[in-house]
Amino acid sequence: MACFGLVRKHLSSLQNPIVKESIKLRDHRKFRFQQKKVFVEGLVPILEVCEQTSWRPTTVFVSDSHPLFSTKVPEVQALLQSSSSRLRWPDLLSQTRVFSVSDGVMRKISDLESPSGVAAIFEMPEPSPSLAHHKFVLVLDGISDPGNMGTLIRTATGLGWNGAFVLNSSVDPFNQKAVRASMGAVFKLPLQLGSVDTLNETFPVASSEWLAADANGLSAQSYLDKQKNEPQPQETRPRLLILGNERHGVSPMIKSMSQSISIPMAGPMESLNVAVAGGMLMHVLGPQVKL
């Protein structure tokens, strides 16, 4: 059997070792890091990873009923051809195991209420040993929602931030939902994982700008204006934007080491979603981006 000229094997048993491995990669952080593999679901996220980076899937699953197996479906052909002119589906999968799977198997390996019909396994990018030489670094402190995690990494990549330091208290950035929300950015933006002590060793408070998002802090623009008036501008210092837990905010330890900054609120809301607030602060405090 072939898919766009590629030989494929069929999987119908829920007990198949490859199916079991996929489920463990989807659900278990420890197993992902042991195997150094990432599970990604959805044709668009898979293409985004491949288009934005040099990464290619090692394994692809396509549901028997998915129109990807038909070269006569205009919508699928248009989506595949809308990818980079450098990227074509047969080339993308040239070194990949391709499996057609029963709808029952796809429902089992999917974490979506309505499975997309396409999933893949990628090698996990190696976390950066250090972001010490980067100027603009996003720090994620206790981010618990994988959708927010992925969105923040995607936004940081788009706005020109150099990397993200993910503290151990945060959700795994290679969680399936985080990967999907990042639209491939977790494979592109340098990520360092570690503790507060490692963060302080990498970016000593005395020689770095630690800016923690806090509703009661100085407005981000006021902070920038204040910096401009300093006798010795600190333009060469690394700038860390620290975003905290969706409910509790930045941890007390980090807050005590940081300058608190905020977004002035014109309406009767006390706070914003962390991904929304993070995007606004990254635009104001990061590299100059013309919108």
C-alpha positions in Angstrom: 0.0 0.0 0.0 1.3 3.5 -0.8 0.6 7.1 0.3 1.9 9.6 -2.2 4.2 6.9 -3.5 5.4 5.9 0.0 5.1 2.3 1.2 3.0 2.1 4.3 2.2 -0.6 6.8 -1.2 -1.1 8.5 -1.8 -1.1 12.2 -5.2 -2.2 13.7 -4.2 -3.6 17.1 -4.3 -1.4 20.2 -1.7 -3.8 21.7 0.9 -3.0 19.0 4.1 -1.8 20.7 4.3 1.2 18.4 0.8 2.2 19.5 1.7 1.8 23.1 4.9 3.8 22.7 2.9 6.7 21.1 0.5 6.8 24.0 3.3 6.9 26.6 5.1 9.6 24.6 1.8 11.6 24.6 1.1 11.2 28.3 4.3 10.9 30.3 7.0 13.5 30.6 9.6 11.2 32.1 9.2 8.7 29.2 9.5 11.5 26.6 12.8 12.6 28.0 14.1 9.1 28.4 13.3 8.3 24.8 14.1 11.8 23.6 11.0 11.7 21.4 8.0 14.0 21.0 4.4 13.1 19.9 2.7 15.6 17.6 -0.8 15.4 16.3 -2.4 17.2 13.4 -1.3 17.7 9.8 -0.9 21.5 10.2 1.3 21.3 13.3 3.4 18.6 11.7 3.9 20.7 8.6 4.7 23.7 10.7 7.5 21.8 12.5 9.0 20.6 9.2 8.6 24.0 7.4 10.1 26.1 10.1 13.0 23.8 11.1 15.1 21.0 9.7 13.3 18.4 11.8 11.5 15.5 10.1 9.3 12.9 11.7 10.6 9.4 12.3 7.1 7.9 12.3 3.8 9.1 10.9 0.3 7.6 11.5 -2.6 8.3 9.1 -6.1 7.1 9.7 -7.5 4.9 7.0 -10.4 7.3 6.5 -8.2 10.4 6.2 -8.3 12.0 2.8 -4.5 12.2 2.8 -4.5 8.8 1.2 -6.4 10.2 -1.7 -4.5 12.3 -4.2 -7.8 13.5 -5.6 -8.9 15.6 -2.6 -8.3 19.3 -3.5 -8.3 20.6 0.1 -5.6 18.2 1.2 -3.5 18.8 -1.9 -3.8 22.6 -1.5 -2.7 22.3 2.1 0.3 20.2 1.3 1.3 22.5 -1.6 0.8 25.6 0.4 3.8 24.7 2.5 7.1 26.1 1.7 8.2 25.5 -2.0 11.1 23.6 -0.5 8.8 21.2 1.3 6.9 18.4 -0.5 5.1 15.6 1.3 7.1 12.7 -0.3 10.4 14.5 0.5 9.3 15.2 4.0 8.6 11.5 4.6 11.5 10.0 2.6 13.2 8.7 5.8 10.0 8.0 7.7 8.0 5.0 8.8 4.5 5.5 7.5 1.6 3.6 9.1 -2.0 3.6 8.1 -4.1 2.9 11.2 -7.6 2.0 11.9 -9.9 4.7 13.2 -9.9 2.8 16.6 -6.1 3.1 16.8 -6.2 6.7 15.9 -8.8 7.4 18.6 -6.5 5.6 21.1 -3.4 7.6 20.3 -5.1 10.9 19.9 -5.8 13.3 22.8 -8.4 15.2 20.9 -12.2 14.7 21.2 -12.3 14.6 17.4 -9.0 13.1 16.2 -7.4 14.9 13.4 -6.4 11.7 11.6 -2.7 12.4 11.3 0.0 12.1 14.0 3.8 11.8 14.1 6.8 11.1 16.3 9.8 13.4 16.1 13.2 13.3 17.8 13.2 15.7 20.7 15.4 18.8 20.3 18.2 18.9 22.8 17.6 21.5 25.5 20.1 24.4 25.3 23.0 23.9 27.9 22.9 27.6 28.5 21.2 30.8 27.3 23.9 32.9 29.0 24.9 34.8 25.9 21.4 35.7 24.9 20.0 39.2 25.3 16.2 38.7 25.5 15.0 35.6 27.5 11.5 34.6 28.5 11.4 32.9 31.9 8.4 30.6 32.6 7.8 30.2 36.3 5.0 27.7 37.2 3.1 27.9 33.9 0.7 25.0 34.3 -1.5 25.2 31.2 0.2 23.6 28.2 -1.8 25.7 25.8 -0.4 28.9 27.4 3.1 27.3 27.4 3.0 26.7 23.7 1.4 30.0 22.9 4.1 31.9 24.9 6.9 30.1 23.1 5.3 30.7 19.8 4.9 34.4 20.6 8.5 34.7 21.9 9.8 33.2 18.6 7.7 35.5 16.5 8.7 38.6 18.4 12.4 38.0 18.2 13.2 36.8 21.8 16.4 34.7 21.9 15.3 31.8 24.1 13.1 30.6 26.9 14.2 29.4 30.3 11.5 26.9 31.6 11.7 26.4 35.3 11.1 23.0 36.7 7.8 24.2 38.2 6.3 24.6 34.7 4.5 22.1 32.5 6.7 20.2 30.0 7.1 22.4 26.8 7.1 19.1 24.8 3.7 18.1 26.1 1.5 17.3 23.1 -0.9 20.2 23.8 2.1 22.6 24.2 3.7 21.5 21.0 0.4 21.9 19.1 -0.1 25.4 20.5 3.4 26.4 19.7 2.9 25.5 16.0 6.4 24.1 15.8 8.2 26.9 17.8 9.3 24.5 20.5 11.6 22.9 17.9 13.0 26.3 16.9 13.4 28.6 20.0 16.4 27.6 22.2 15.0 26.3 25.5 16.9 25.8 28.8 15.3 23.8 31.5 16.3 24.1 35.2 15.9 25.5 38.7 15.9 29.0 40.1 19.5 28.4 41.2 20.5 27.5 37.7 18.6 30.6 36.4 20.5 32.8 38.8 23.9 31.2 37.9 23.1 31.7 34.2 21.8 35.3 34.7 23.1 36.7 37.9 20.7 39.3 39.3 23.6 41.8 39.8 24.3 41.8 36.0 20.9 41.1 34.5 17.5 42.7 34.3 14.9 40.5 36.1 11.5 41.8 35.2 8.6 39.9 36.8 5.0 40.4 35.6 2.9 41.6 38.5 -0.4 43.5 38.5 0.9 45.9 41.2 4.2 46.6 39.4 5.6 49.6 37.6 4.2 49.8 34.1 6.4 48.3 31.4 6.6 51.6 29.5 7.5 53.5 32.7 10.3 51.1 33.4 11.7 51.7 29.9 11.4 55.4 30.3 13.2 55.2 33.6 16.0 53.1 32.1 16.6 55.8 29.4 17.2 58.4 32.1 19.8 56.3 34.0 23.3 57.8 34.0 24.7 54.6 32.6 22.1 52.8 30.3 22.1 49.1 30.8 21.6 48.2 27.1 24.2 45.4 27.2 22.6 43.6 30.2 20.5 40.5 29.5 16.8 41.1 30.0 14.6 38.5 31.5 10.8 38.7 31.3 9.4 36.4 34.0 5.9 35.2 33.7 4.3 33.3 36.6 1.5 30.8 37.3 -1.9 31.6 35.9 -3.5 31.8 39.3 -0.7 32.6 41.8 1.7 34.7 39.7 5.5 34.7 40.0 6.9 32.7 42.9 7.7 34.8 46.0 11.5 34.0 45.7 11.8 35.2 42.2 9.5 38.2 42.9 11.9 39.3 45.7 14.8 39.2 43.2 13.0 41.1 40.4 11.6 44.4 39.4 7.8 44.0 39.2 6.3 45.3 36.0 2.7 45.5 34.9 0.3 46.4 32.1 -2.0 49.3 33.0 -5.6 48.3 32.9 -8.3 50.6 31.5 -11.2 48.4 32.2 -12.6 46.7 35.3 -10.5 43.6 35.1 -7.7 42.8 37.6 -5.6 40.6 35.3 -5.2 39.1 31.8 -4.6 35.6 30.6 -0.8 34.9 31.0 -0.3 34.2 27.3 -2.0 37.5 26.3 -0.2 39.5 29.0 3.1 37.9 28.0 2.6 38.7 24.4 2.0 42.4 25.2 5.0 42.6 27.5 7.3 40.8 25.1 6.4 43.3 22.4 7.0 46.3 24.7 10.2 45.0 26.3 11.8 42.9 23.6 13.6 43.7 20.4 12.0 46.4 18.3 9.4 44.9 16.0 7.5 47.0 13.5 3.9 46.0 13.3 
